[in-house]
Amino acid sequence: MKNMEEQVQKELDILLANYPQLSGCMDDIRAAYEILKQTCLQGCIIMTCGNGGSAADAEHIVGELMKGFKLERRVTDEQRSMFVSAFPDEGDYFANNLQYGLPAISLVSQSSLFTASINDLPPELVFAQQVFVYGREGDTLLSISTSGNAQNVVYANKVAKTFGIRTIGMTGEQGGRLLDVCDVTIRVPAEETFRVQELHVPVYHTLCAMLEAEFFNPLPQPDVDEDSQDGE
């Protein structure tokens, strides 16, 4: 446990060293990490959403969570045996190439559902509809809005709060309306949209690296006395 905590803290230290302007965000980043960690520990899912460049960021986050980011995430020997037992000719192929992930889904990526929703429902409810159907108590909605005022993002968070879904916002310096509906809001010190987005990237990369260190960091191997191996 100590080793994992040190690795998690190391990621925060690296972020602060590279982006000292984020010093005022550190407590909120740590709080967001704790929420995401609890979500994963409980076997719940992380949902992401945003508009425009923030939609791309929402997709990016899912990509880092669902497969290896900085560390290898190999399957266990037991799972390898299960693959080989089920499919002897391909079991090793699956075991050698599949990776562990943390369950996450981007709400911006489902084009048929997206267009059906904005055609049949008020368009500002496009994310709220997905949260209402996908979300369960214990899940987390990670929302990205540079202003903090995107109506469809705010509504998604209100639906999430209604049903006991944890909420994290990533915004610019002012925080906007997300401040009132998110459990934690990470407000990076910028106001221009593209400047906010430039600071969002290292923040969510750090969150993903912290989660990976928590759940996939290999434990140190015990020291082996070389003399004890003689004659083995």
Secondary structure, 3 states (H helix, E strand, C coil): CHHHHHHHHHHHHHHHHHCHHHHHHHHHHHHHHHHHHHHHHCCCCEEEEECCHHHHHHHHHHHHHHCCCCCCCCCCHHHHHHHHHHCCCCHHHHHHHCCCCCCEEECCCCHHHHHHHHHHCCHHHHHHHHHHHHCCCCCEEEEECCCCCCHHHHHHHHHHHHCCCEEEEEECCCCHHHHHCCCEEEECCCCCHHHHHHHHHHHHHHHHHHHHHHHHCCCCCCCCCHHHHCCC
